[in-house]
Every structure is written in C-alpha cells, then in structure tokens.
Amino acid sequence: MSCRFPGAPDPEAYWHLLVTGQDAVTDMPAERAELGLGIEHGPAGKGAFLDGIDRFDPGFFHIPPREAALMDPQQRLVLELGWEALEQAGVVLADLRGGDTGIFLGATTGDYADLAHRAAEGSNVTHHSFTGLDRSLIAHRVSYVLGLRGPSLTVDAGQASSLVAVHMACQSLRSGESGVALAGGVELHLAPEKTALAQKLGGLSPDGRCHTFDARANGYVRGEGGAVVVLKPLRRALADGDRVHAVLRGSAVNNGGGAGLTVPHEDAQRDLLRRAHERAGTAPAEVGYVELHGTGSPVGDPVEAAALGAVLGSARPAGEPLRVGSVKTNIGHLGAAAGVAGLLKVVLSLTHGQLPPSLHYASPNPRIPLAELNLRVQDTVGDWPGEGERLAGVSSFGVGGTNCHVVVASAPEGTASSASNAGAEGAGDTEAEEAAVAAVSPSLRGDTLPWLVSGRSAAAVRAQAERLLAHLEGGTASAADIGLSLATTRTAFKHRAVVLGSGREELTAELAALAEGRRSATRISGTAEPRERVVFVFPGQGPQWTGMAGDLLDASDVFRARVEECATALAPHIDWDLEAVLRDTPGAASLERADVAQPALFAVMVSLAALWQSFGVEPAAVVGHGVGEISAAVVSGALSLEDGARVVALWSKAMSAAVGQGATLSVPLPVAEVTPRLSAWQDRLFVSSVDGPRLVTLSGDVEAVEALQAELVAEGVRARRVHTGLAPHRARMEVLREEVLGLLEPIRPRTPTLPMYSTGTGELVDGPVLDGTYWMSNLTGTVDFARTVRELAPGTDAFVEITPHPVLDMALRQITEDAGADAAIVGTLRRGEDGQRCFLTSLAQLNASGADVDWRPAFPADAAVVELPTYAFQRRGYWLEGLAATDATGIAAVAALQA
C-alpha cells in the first residue's frame, strides 16, 4: 500500500502522524501562490495541503515533459502511488504486465482541467490535452503506463469514491474478473472558487478544524492526498508468500434514495452496516473499532452515530463501548480519497495493535448520546480492545447519498511477517508448491552477498542508494534479508549496479560509495539492454588450475551434486579421485597429467553450467572450443553424461602418450598472415585453432614452435607458449586414430535438446551425429572457433564462458566487434580467486548487461523479505504556462462566492 497525505509521504510517516496525534491543517502554503493558486485568508484559506503538487518524474513513466505539463497532477500522483504500492507489496511489474490486474480509483475533481480551459491558449492546447485533463482517464492512465489489462475504472461516488472503488475491486476479485487489483483514490484542490463555494454553502468549519462527534462540530476542513492498496484473494496471497497487512472480510454499498439528495439517512446507514457484516460473515459484536465518515457536521455526525449504535454498539456488552474516531481530524476531508485514508488508518492500527487518537474532541455533541449508543470516541492512544482476531469497520459517505462500509480484519497469524526465501508461510502444501521451493534451493553458501540497485538513470541509481542508506540507519534487518528483498521485490531498470560484500558493514560502505559517485573495485555497474539469447561457451585447453572450483564444492549443493555425478560417470575410466584433484588434497593426481586435466576440466565445466542454470540463466545455444565440445555436448543433451565422460577420459588417456612430443603457441595475428609462415616447417607445425579474427593457435614439434615464436617476437608480435597439459603432435595423433575410435565405439549420441554449434564443421549439430568418428576428427583437426562464433554473434545477446578461468574472452570480443554485434562477454571463475564471490561477480556482470538472473539462490534459505524504501523519483516542476487561478475570471468567481 502507498499514500501521499499532508505531512505523511508514505505509510510509515502516516502512522507516525496518527499515533502522535498530529494536526496537518495549515494555511495555504506559499508555493500555491507561486503556481497561481492563491486565495483569500480565512476558513477557505485553511486546509491540509500536499507539498510539491507540480513535481513529477515523467521519464520514469516514459512520458514526454511537454505531455507531463498537460497532465492533471492527480494523474501524475496516482501513477507514483500505483508504482509505490506495487513496490511495497513486493510485486515486480513484469509479473503483472499484460495480465488481468484491475485499476479502481476514486476521483471527483478536475480542477486542473478547469484552470487549463480557463487559460486556454495555443500553447496549452495540444493533442495531449484530452488524455491529460479528462478525469475519467485517471485510472486508465495507470493501466496504460503499467501495461495492465484488467478492468480500469475511475469511480465518482462523491466523497465515498475511494472506498466504493475498494468495494468494486473486491467484487472484481471475487468474480475472477481480476487476479490482482489496485484500488484507492486521489484529490487535489486547485480551483479556489470551489473552496469558496463550500464556505458559501456553510460546509467549511469556521475555525478550520474537524470536531468529529464534539459539541463544537461546525463543518469540515478540506484536505488533499491519495492512496492506493494492492488487493489479492487471500488464498492467492498466501500461496504467493505475500505479506498480508489485513483482510477485507466484506463490504456493502447503498444509497439513501428519497431521503434528500444531500441529507444523510439513518435507516440506509443501518442497512448498510447489516449488509456488510452479512457478507463478511462476522458478528457486529466482534467489531472493536469503526473509522467514521465523521466530517464534524452538525447534521451528519448524529445520524452516523445513531446508525452505529443501533447495529454495532447495541450488540456489544454494556461497559465495552465501540471505539470510534475519524482521520479527518488529522488531515481534513480528502473528498474522493477520504475513504481510502480511513482504510489505511485502520490497516495500520490493526498491524500495530494500537488505536490512534481522534483529535479536537473535548466534550460530546449533545445530540449524540454516546453512553446510550454504547459508543466511545477514541481521543487518546490506546491498545486494541480484546484478544484474538481484530475486527474493524470503515465508513465513507458521499454527498449524493451513496454510502459504503468495509469490514476489515487483522492478517491471519504469521502472514503479516516477511516470507522466507525457502518458501512462504503455508506454502509447500502441494507438490507444485514444494517443487517451486526446491527450484530455488539449495542456496549458495558463503560470506559474499549481492545488493542490487537500479534506476531509470544513473542519477536515479545514486539517489536510490542514498535513499536505501537512510532507510537502513538504525535498522536491524540482516544483509541477507536486505539483499533478497532488493533482488526479488524490485523491478530491475536500465541503469544497474550490484555491490558485493561479506557483511552488512562492507555492503553499506559500498552502497555509500555508490550514492556518493565514488569508484569501487567490487561494484558492478552497467546499462542494461534486452538480452534474452545467452550462449554458453566451453573452452578447450588452458583454463585449468590447481584447486579450481574446489571451494564451490562446499558453497553450492547444486555444483557439488553435479560434480559427484561426473565422478560416478568418470569412475570406470580413471584411476584417480576427482574431488581430491579439485580440492588439491595432498597426494591427489596432478593436473599436469593430460589424462587428469581434461576430465577434471570437463567435470568442472558441466557442473558450472548447472550452477548458472540454477540461477535462472538458461542457454539458448551452446558451443565448445576443441575438447570443450564434449562438455557442450553433454549440456546440450547430444551426449549423455556417461558418454561424455567416456569420450573425455579415454581420449585424453590415449592422447597423453603424445605429451612432450608437441607444443602450443598462441599468435595474435590473422590466420591469413600466419599460414604462409608454416610452409617452411612442412608438417611440423599446423593451425590447431582459429580463435578470432586476429588470434590463432598453432601446435607442432617443440623445436618448430620455439623457432617460430622467436621469429615472431623479433618482429614485435607477442606470440606466447600455451601450457595446456595436452599438446600432441598431429602425426602421433593419427597413429592413435584407430585405437581411439575403438574406445569410443560404445557411445550413443542423441539429438540435442539445446542447439549446439560445432566448431569443427561450423554448423548446427542436427541429430545424433556425435559418434566416435566425429570426435576423432574434431579433436585432432583444426578448430574454427572464429567462424562458428561469427555465425552466432548477430543473434546472440550474451556469451558466457563456462570456465574456471577465462581464456576465450579476447577472442569473443574480437569476433563480436568485427561482426558488429552488441553481445555481452562474461566469464565464470578466475584463477586463484574465491569461487563464490567470483561467480556472483560474473552473475552481476551478466545481469547488469541486461540478462535476467534469478538471484534467490544467492541468499540463505532462511533469508526473509523485509520492507525497503520505494523508488527515488527524479522529480521536477511541470505546470502549464500562464495557468493561474487568480486571473480575472478566477478572482471574479471567488469574489462572487464570498460576497
């Protein structure tokens, strides 16, 4: 839920205002005069006013500045309130966009339109005038901007409008017409003659205060504001793990037809209360408090009191009167937003277990026999009466006779607290729910946690970080709770930053650096672009290192489980212990052995792919470089894990006989420039892989490799030896061909379930073609990685190198740049660095570039969703040129009414 009330820009501030008994009524602020909204002093000049009614952040809602100036400030306000309500509810817009979410908003005034029409000149009349100024479009604007396709209604039922909107939203939810609903109302007072008219008719209090149920009751004072609540069927809210603030048990609407157009009708109000409780299935005696319509009217207050006493007060035991009060004594009469203001007061009271005071009450209205009616005005802060479920009512009445009453109950036990990362309270009752919980568990263990901050602009990101810092001051939420909430209850915008830290202190320091615009080595920032198509890239030789990914065995059950599966698949073909190698256990087999390095690397890469997938990163395709194709084939489904293990173990074991007879050289030149140099060496040197437009790998005799390297270095070319652990001579490999083919004969290739692109053929693997012949040809031939990636690049949004250390990032950048592709290039781990932190950094890099990531596994299973500050809107003033209520027409209207 969200609100913007005088002196209370959010629900937390609203509760503080209420429980401390603050009166928000003031003289009209000076800024209104600056906007041309000045008015005579006296009762008509008093009210409960909002600050900054001209200020708005149109860019956030993709609205051009010129159009923003033509929009009724009420439209602007409900856009912000709608967004804030969703954020406070922990709802990410992507989950609602295009769905059946309904919008129900009460609004009765169109003052901005009146002023605009009065001052209508060429500059103020455009094609945006209708959509910006028509009151019926207030709700439609929210539906349009947020992309919501449920019912969209601007409700006008006079002062009952917003509570009637809530009633209609509940009906829509109960009928199944809406799955979620946003309901509330808004009211701004921009035309002084309307306030003057209320004074002329005797409705305004001469002293500018609402004296509800008091002997001094003499009218109301006008207030401004708005509020929006997010509504769901209770069953769905519980299943979704939502924080439930309160339950709307039932409601009713009627009209006092025939009793007088503007005169309240006691019988109609009695009937209203009975119907509301019948629909709620509640007994009137259970109600502990009613938020009154309570305008402080000499006529209306006694009628409302009589109806309440007859239906609710009389049902309660003697000596236990029904508590009543009115928020109009704090913030005035908000007109179309009055009902939802009362509703929020009740919800907050239920949540906190306290009843705030109703102000300006000294002695009872002599026309209201409180004792006889068994009513009591709540004029001090008090605890909620009774034990167990708390039940309250909210009334709101319109000047034309429309009455609305809502029965509100406290949230079910346990649902008002935050939901856990392991699943919501009450979840897991069905196989589907248990599967949903299992899908995000187990969580990644370790000291490092990510905090995600984003905004529509870089300035908004800094402002959001500053806003979050202020929110965290004095708070007790854990770093994990904050991180989970940022990751799962906030929409990720175009400008993104991820700060990493090992505890709240480090994370807060990083957040402060972000807010202040200071650089940080551990912060990942980016400007996101849509990146739906992610390709997993598996390197061949070179990325292995002693102890690679060993710490992830303890940090991730997903990773460990896949490594164990790989170990089982490799076991028939190896004589060493995989886990011991990865942990660098004393006495473990050495990665210097060719028959150890490649199977270990295979297991790590297959398991890292599973880890990426556990964070919601699913590849659109896979590609492997040389031996890396075996891992790619397993991840794509073209080979079973057992067959992949056979290929890598037996091939590397056979090839290990050639180790020491060959060497490998990386040359940063185009293949066309390198190939002519090889003729001098005949068959002693060959191109083993074309890695990029200006990057080639050569293999061959050690003597030949050393000689060519010296020649290139002398020319200023940075040719370097690559120690792969497996650099056989091609002639020796040909000798082993038949042996290897025999070893690989049992494999049974399958049709991939994920597209796999071969770096041997440069084509999409189509069908079960990855037999022994393919692998012998591919693993001993020239790998044309550059050609394959060049074909993939135009349709790829991101390449993720699934590796314990990036070795293909330079090649990938060269290829994508030459292809003119805007693809993100991301690694996974780095040599010698903490696995958990490094993996989270890679996730952050991918996410900051625009790809979707499910961050939930980054947090402990017991992490809980906590409240966070809402978006830091970047507001500026937007007001029509020459718009003034104090022009000749406006002055004349006010003068006539005040005469």
N, C-alpha and C positions, 0 to 999 in steps of 0.2 A: 504494500500500500504506500501511497505517496500523498503529500499535501503541500500546499503553499498557503499559509494563513498569516494574518498580521502578527508579526513577531515570532513566527514559527515556520521556517522554511522546510521542515521535514518532520516526520512523526516523533522523533526523539525530542526535538525542540518544542513540539506541540505538547507533548506530555509534561515537559518541564513547566511550560506556561500554565497548564491546567493545574498541576499538583501544587504549584507555588502560588496559585490564586492571582495571577497577573491579569490586569485590565489593559487590553491593547488599543483602546479607544484614544484617539488624539485629535488635534486639529489637523486639517488637511495639510500634508507636507508641502514644503516649498517647491519641490520638484514638479508637483502638479501644475503650479502656476507657470513654470518654465515650459511645460508642454501645452500651455494654453487652456488648462483645466481649472483655473482659479474660480472661487465662489465667495459669496458674502460670508462674513463671520457669523457665528451664532449656531443654533442647533443644526442647521443644514450644512455647516462647515465642519462638523464633527463626524468622526467615523473611525472604523478600523480599516486602515489602508495597507495595501501591499506596496513594497518598495520596488523600484525599477520596472514598472509595467511596460516600458518601451524597450527593454533589453531582451535580446534573443540571440540564439546561435543558429542562424539559418543553414549554415554549411553542414552542421551535424545532420540535418534532415534533408539535405540536398535541395534546398530552396534558394533560388537566387535572391540577393539582397533587395533588389527592386520589388520583387514579389513579396518579400517579408514585410516591407513597409506598408503594403496594401492588405496585409492580413490582420484581421481583428486580433488584438492581443489575447483575447480569450482562446482563439485557435492556437496561438503560439504556446500559451500556458498549458493547455491540455496535452499538447504534443510532448512537452517536457514531463508533465505529470504521468502521462501514459508510459513513457520510457522509464522513468524512475520507479514506477510501480512494478514494472516487469523486473527491473534490476533488484529491487527489494524482495521480490518473490523468488529470486534466483532463477528466473526464466530467461533463457537465451533466445533471442528473436528468431534465429534460424529454425528453432523447433516449432514455431508458430506460423511463420511466413507461408502464405498460400493455404492455410488451414481455416477451420471453422470458428475462429475466435471472434466473438461479438463485441461491439462497442456500444455502450449505452450511457449517454452523457446528458445531464440536465443543463439547460441554458435558456434564459428568458430575455436577456437584454442584448441589444445590438447597438450600443452607444457609439462605437467606433464607426459603424456604417452611417449612423445619423450625422455624425460630425463630418465624415467624408463627403456625404451627399450635400451637406450644407455648404461646404467649402469646395464643391466640385469644380475643378478647373482642368484644363487639358492635361497637366502633369499628374493629376490624381485619378484620371480615368483611363484605364487600360483593360486589356483582356483578362487581367488578374483581379479586377475589381469585384466581379461577381463571386468567384471562388474564394476570395479573401474576406469578403464582407457579409456574405449571406449566412445567417445564423444556423440554418439547417445543415450547413456543411461542417459544423464544428466536429461532430462525430465522424463524418465521412473523411475529413482530413486525416484523422488518426488512422483509420482503416487504410486509406490510400498510401500514406507515408510508410506505414509498417507492413504493408502487404497482407492485410488480414481480410478474409473473405466471408466471415460470419455476418450476422445482422449488424447494421450500423444505423443507430437512431439518435437524433438529438431530441430530447424529451422536454416538452414545455407543459408543466402542470403547476405553473406558478411557483410559489416558494417550496412546494413539495417535490419539485422536479427531480432533484438528485436522488432522493430516497425512492421515488417512483422508478427511476432508472435502475436502481439496485433491484427493486422488485421485479422489473421486467427482465433483467439479466438472469435472475434466479429462475424465472419461468422458462426462459430460453434454454438454460442448462438442464432443467428437469425434463424438458420435452426432447432433449437431444439435438435441438437445432444448433446449439453452440456447444463446443467442447470446453472452451475457456471463455471467460468474459471479463472485460474491463468496464467498470461502472463507476459513476461519480457525477460531478457537476462543477460548474465554474460560474463566477460572477465578478464583473468589474464595473465600476461606476465612473463613466467618463463624460456623461452629459449632465451638467449641473441643474438644468431645468427639471430633471426627473426627481432629483433630491428635493428641489424647491416645491415640486408638486406634492411629494409625500408630506412635506411640512405643512403645506396649504390645507391638505385633507386631514390634518391632525394626527397622522400616524407616527411622526417622529417625537421622541422624548425631548422635552424642552431642555433637560439637563444633559442630554447626550449619553444616557445610560439605560440599560435594560434592567428593570427592577422586577424580575420574574417572581410572581406569587407574593410580592411585597405590597404593603399598603401604599407605597409611593408609585406603584405601577402607572406609568403615564405615556407608554409608547415604546418604540424601539429605536435603535441607532443602526445605521447601515454599516455593513461590513463587506469586505472583499475576500476572495480567495477561491480555492479549488482543491479538489482531492479526487483520487482515483484508487479503487480497490481492485485487486485481481481475484476473481472468483472461479472455483472449480467444484464439481461434485466431490463431496467428501471422500467417497471411495477412491476416486481417481487421485485426489491429492495425497492420500495415504499411500497408494500404490507407487506414486511418483516420488515419494520421500520428501514431499514439500513440508516446509514449516507452516503449520496451521495456526493462525492467530486467534481465530474464533469461528464459530459455526452459525450460519444464518438458518435457524430452525424453521422459520415460516414467516410469511408476510401477507398483508392484505391491503387493498386499495378500494376506496369508495368515494362517494360524493354526497354532500348534504343537500341534494337537489330539492328545491321547493321551499327551503327554509330562509332564503335570502341569499343573493349572489355573493355577498361579502361577509355574511354573518355566520359564525361557526355554529354547528348543530350538534347538541349533546347526544341525541339518540344515534346519529350517524357515527359519532366517535365511539360510543359504546359498542355498536355493532361491529365497527372496525376492529376493536380490541378482541372481541369474542372470535371473530373470523380468523384473525391472525393466530390466536392460540389453538384454535381447532386445527388449522393447517399445520401448525408446528407440533401438534401432539403434546402440548405442555399444559400444565395446570396454572391458572392465574396466581394461585397461592405460592408458586415456586419463584416468582419474579422478585428479585431483590432490589432492582433499581430501574427507573424509567428516565430516559433522556427526553425532556419535554420539548414540544414545539416552543412553548414558553417565551413569547415575544415581550412579555411585560405589558400586555394590552389590558386595559380595564375591563373589556368585554371578553376577550378570548381566554384569558387565564382562568376565570371562574368556570367557564364551560369545560375546558380541558380537565380541570381538577375534578369536577363533578363526574365526568365520564370515567376517569381513572379510579376514583373512589368506588363507584358503583360496580366496576368489573374486577379490578385488581385489589384495591385497598380492602374492600369488604371480604375478600377471600382469605386475607391474612389474619393470623391470630391477633387479638387485641394486645396492645402493648408492643407489637412488632410492626410498626407502620412501614409502608412502602416508601423507600427513599426516592426523591425526585430532584432534578436540577436541570439547568439549561446553560449550554455553552455560549448562548447569545449574550450572557452577562460578561463573558471574557472578550469575545471577538465581534460582537454585534450580530445583526441579522444578515446572513450571507445570501439571502434570496434563494436562487436556484441551487446554490452549494450548501445551504443550511442543513439539509438532511444528512448529507454525507459527512459534514463536520461533526454532527451529533453521533453518527455511526462510528467514526474514528475515535471519538472520545470514549464511547462505550467499549470498543475493542481494546483500547489501551488500558482502560480501567479493569477489564476482565483479565488481561495479561498480567498486570501489576498487582492485582488483588486489592486495589485501593479505589476509593471514590473521591474525586477532586471536589473542591467547594464550588457551589453556585454563588456568584458574587452579588453584591448590592442587595442583600436580604437582611433586614433589621427586624421587622415585625410583619406578621402575616396579613395578607389582604383580608379585610373584614368580610368580604364576600366569599371567602374560601374557608370553610370550617375544617381545618386540617385534621383535628382530632376526630371529628365525626366521620370524615372520609378515610381515616386511617392512613394519612399521608404525612411525610416529613420532608421538609426541604433540607437537602444536604449542603449545609452552609459552612462546613469545616471538612478538612481532610479526614477520611475515616477508612477503616478496613472494610472489606466487602462483607456484608452480613451473611451469616450462616456458614455451613460446611458443604463440601461436595461440589457438584457442578454449579457453576454460577450462571444465572439466567437474568437477562435484562431485556428491556424494550426500548425502541427508538421511535418517536413520533415526529411527523412533519406534515404540516397542513398548508394548502395553497389558498390564496385569497378568493379564488373562484369556487371554493368548496371541496376541492379534492383533498382527501385525507389518506395518509399512508402510515402504516405501523409495521415494524420489523422486530421479530423475536430473535435475540442473539444469545448464544450460549458460549461458555468458555470452551477452549480447544480440548479434545479428548486427551486424557492423561498420556504424557510422553510425546505428544506431537507438536507441542509448542517449542520444544528444544530442537537443536540442529540435527539434521540427518547425518549418518555416518558414511564414510567412504566405502564401508563394507556393505552398505545397503540401508534403506530407510527402516525406521521403526515399523514393524508389522510386515515388512517385505519378506520374501523367501517362503511364502505360503504355498506357492505353486512351483512346478518345475520350471516354467518360463522365468519366474522371478529369481529362482535360485541360479538359473543359467545366466541371467543378467548380472547377478552379483559375481558369479565366477568369472565372467568375461573381463572384469576389471581387477581381478585378484589372481595371484598374489601381487602385492605391491613391491616396488623396487626398494630395497633396503640400503641404508647408507646415511651419511651425515648431510649430504648436499640436497637442498630443496630449491625448486624454482618459484619465483614470484613473477607473474605475468601482468604487464600494464600496457594498455593500448589506448589509442585515441584517433580522432579524425585528422589530427595534425600533430606535428612534432611538439608544438606548444601545448596542445591538449594532453599529450603524454606526460610532459613535465608537470603540468597542473594537476593531473590525476595522481602522480606520485606524491606531490605536495599534499594533496587532499587526503591521500591514504596515510601519509606520515602523521598528519594532525589527528586522524581518526585513531591511530594506534597508540597515541600518547596516553599513558595511564591504563591502557587495556591489558588484558591478561590472556587473550587468545594466543594459542601456540603458533609457531611459524608454519607448521604443517596445516593447521586449520585455515590460516590466512591464505596460504598457497593454494590449497584445494578450492577454497571459495573463489579466489581470483581466476582460477583455471576453469571452473565449471559453472559459475553463475554470472559470468560477464561475457558479453559479445566481444570477439576479437576484431578490432578495427584495422584499418590500413597501416597506420603507424604503430609499430610494436616494439616493446622492449621486454627482455627477460633478464631478471637479476638472479644470480645464483649465490647461495651462501650455505654455511653449515650450521646456522642457527639464527634465531631472531635478531641478535645483535649485529651479526655480519650482514644479514639481509636488509635490516633497517639502514645500516650505513650505506649500502649500495643504493638503496632507494633514495636516500638523501642526496647522493651524488647525481642520480638521475634527475631529481627535482631541481637541483641547482645547475644542471647543464654541465657537470664535470665528467670527464672521461673515466672509464673504468675498464680494466683489462678483462674482467669477468662478466661484463654486461654484454648481452647480445641484442643488437637493435637492427631493425630493418623496415623497409617499406613493402608491404605485402602486395602481391599480385595473385590473382586466382591460379592456384597450382594443384590441379586435380590429378594430372597424369605424372606419377612418380615411377621412375625406372630404377630397379636395384642393379648395381654393377658389382660383380665379384672379380677381384683382381686375381692374377695368377701367382707368380713367384715374387718374393721380396718383402711382403708386409709382415712376415712372422718375426716375433721377438720373444726372448726368454721370459716366461711368466705372463705371456699375452692373455688378457681376459681372465686371468686366474681369480682376481678379486670379484668378478661378476658371478662366479660360482656361488659365492656367499651372498651377493647383493640381490640376485634375481633367481627365483624359483623357476621362472619360465626359461631362462638361459640354462640353468643347471639341468633341468629336466631334458632339454633338447640335447645337451652335451652327453648326458647319460644314455640317451637313445643312440647317439652317434657312436659312443663307446661300445655299446652292445652290437651295433652293426659292424664295427671295425674289428671286434674281438677275434673272429675266425681267421683274420688275415694278418694280424700283427702280434708281436711278442713283447710289447711294452705297454705301460699303463698310461692312458690318455690323461686322466685327471692329474696324475703325478707330473706329467710334462707341463700341463697348463699352470699348475701351482709352483713349478720349478722346485719340486721336492728333491732333497739330496738323493743322489743315486738314480734319478729319473733319466730316461733316454734323452739324448741331446738333440736339439733342433738343428744341429749341424748335420745330422744324418738326413739324407734325402728321403729315406723311407719313413722318417718321423715327421719332418717339416710339413710335407704336403697333406697327409691325413689329419694332422693336428690343425692345420690351417683350414682344411675342409670342415672339420667339426666346429671350429670357432665361427666360420662364416655362416654356415647353416643355422647355428644357434643364435648368432647376432640377427639374422633375418627374422627369426621367430620373436626376438626381443623387440625389434622395430614393429612387427605386426601386432604385438601385444599392446602397443601404444597407438593402435588405430591406423598405422601407416601401411597400407596395402599396395603392393606394386601393381602398376598397370602392365608391366613387362619386366623381363629380366635379361641380362646379358652378362656373359663371363669372358674374361681375358685368359686365354690359354687354359691352364689347369683350373682356373676359376669357373670354367664352363660346367665342371662336374657339380659344384655347389649350386650354380644357376639351374642346372637340370633337375636337381632334387627339389629346390624351392618351387620350380615351375610345375612339378609333377611329371616331368618327362622321364625321370628315373625314380624308382623307389629309394628310400634311404639306404636300404640294404645293397641295392645295385650300385648306388653312388659310392658307398663305402668300398665295395669290391673294386670298382674302377680305380679310385684314387689310391687305394692301398696296394693293389697288385701292380698297377702301372708304375707307381713311384718306387716300389721294391725292385722291379725289373730295371728301371732306369738308373737306380742307384749304382749299378755296376759301371755306369759310364761316368760317374762323378770323378772329377780330377782330370778327365781327358778333354774337358771343354771349359770355356769361359764365356761370360756375357758382358756386353758393352752397350751402354745407353748413349746415343748420339743425338744431340739437339739440332738435327738438320732434316730437310725434306727427304723422303725416300729416293726421289729422283736424283738428288745430289750424292746420295750415299752409294747407290747401286753401282755406278761406274767404277768406284774405287775397289769393289770386291773382285773385279775380273783379274786383278793381279794376284789374287790369292786362290784362284780357281775354286775348288770345292772345300777349301779350308775355312772359309767364312761364308755365312749366309744370313739373310734377314729373317730373324725369328719372329719379329712382330713389327707392324706399322702402328705405332701407338697414337700418333697425332700428325697434324699437317707438317710439323717441324720437330718430330720426335720419333726415332727409330731405335729398335733394339736388335743388336747383332749377336750371333753365337758362333762358336767355332773353336779351332785349336787355340790353346792358351798363348802359344808363341805368336800366332797371327793376330789375335785380339790385342796383345800388348803392343805389337808393332804398329797396328793401325791407330791405337789410342795415342801413342807417342807422336805419330804423324799429325793427327787432328789437333792435339794440344799445341803443337808447334805452330799451327795455323791460327790459334786463338779460339778453337772450338772446345767447349767444355765437355768433352767426352769422358765418361766415368764408368768404372767397373761396377757391375751389379752382382753382389754376392747372394745368390738365390738358394744355394744349397742343392741345386739341381741344374747343372749346365752341361749336358752331354753333347758329344759331337754327333752331328747328323748321321754320319756313316755308321757309327756304333749303334744308333737307334734303329737304323734299317736292318741291321743284323738281328736285332731283337724283335722285329715285327711279328714273325710267326709265333714266337713264344708268347708275346703279349696278346695276340689275337686268340690264342688258345685259352689263356687265362680269363679273357673277357667273354668267351662264348656263352656262359650261362646267363648273362644279363638279359632282361626282358624289358626293352624300352616301351614307353607308353605315350599316348597322345597328351601333350601338356595341357594342364588346366589354366595356366597362365601363359601368355605369349612369351616365347623365348627366341631371341635372335642369336644366330650363330656367328661368331667372329671368324670361323673358318670358311663358311660359304657366303657370309654376308646376308643370309636370307632368314626368314621366319621359319622356325622348326615346325614342320607340318606333318603331324602323325608320328608313329613310333619308329623313328629313323636313327635314334642314337644307339646303334649297336656297336660291337667291337671294332668293326671296320671304320666307323665314323670316328671313334675315339682315337684309334691309332693314327688315322690321317690328320685329325685335328690337333692332337697333342705333339705331333712331330713336324707338322707343316708350318707355314707362315700364318701367323695370326694377324688378320687385317682389322684390328680394333677400330682404327680411324674410320674406315669405310662403313662399318656397321653402325657406329655411333652417329656418323654424319647422316645416315638414313633415318635414324631415330630422332635426331635433335629437333627438327621442326615441329614435331608433335609432342614433345616431352617438356614438361614444366619443371622437373627437378630430377637430377641424377643423385642417388645416394650410394656411395661406395661402401659396401658391406665388408668391413676390413678392420683388422686390429691396428693398422696404420695406413694412412692414405698414400698410395703410390701412383694413382691414376688421375689425381686432381688436375695436374698441369695439362695432361693430355686431354682431359674432358673440357677444360677451359679453352684450350686451343681449338678443339673441334667445334664446340658450340659457338665460339666467337666467329670463326670462319664461316659457319653456316648461318650466321645472323640470328641465332636462337637465343631467347632470353630464358635460359634454364638455370635454376639454382644448382650449385655443386656443393654437396655436403658429404663429409666423411662419417666415421662412426667412433673409433677409438684412436688413440695416438700412443706411440711407443713410450713406455715408461710412465705414463700418466694414470691417475686414478680412474678406473673403469666407469664407475657410476657417474662421477662428475663429468667425465669426457662424453659419455653417452648422452647425458642431459644437455650438455652444450650443443651437441650435434642435433638433438631434437629441437632445441631452441632455435638454432640456425635455420632448420627447415621450416619451423613454424613462423619465424619472423619473416621468412621469404614469402609466406602466404599459404603453405600447405596446412591441411588440418591435422591436428595431433590430439589424441585422447590422453590428456595429462593425468588422469586419475591414478594410474599405476605408479606415478612418481611420488605418491604420498602414502603414508601408513594406512592400514586398513581401518584404524580407529580414528583417523582424522575426520573432523566434523565441519560442516558448513556453518560459517558464522556471518554476522552482519558486516557489511562493508559500506563505505560511502558510495553514493551514486556518482554518475558521470560529471566531470568538471566541464560544464558547458562554457564555451568561449563566447560570452555574450557581448553585444554592442547595441547601441541605441538604433531603433528603426521606427520612424514616425513619419506620417505623411507631411509633405511640405505645406506650410500655410494652414495646417489643421489647428483650429482653435475653437474652444467652446466659448470664448469671450469675444467673438466677433459681434457685429451689430445685432445679428439675428438671435444669437445666444443670450446676449445681455438683455435684449428686449423680452425674451421669453422668461428669463429668471425674474426680471423686474415685475412683469405682469403677475407672475405666480406669487411673488412675495408681497404684492400690494394689498 
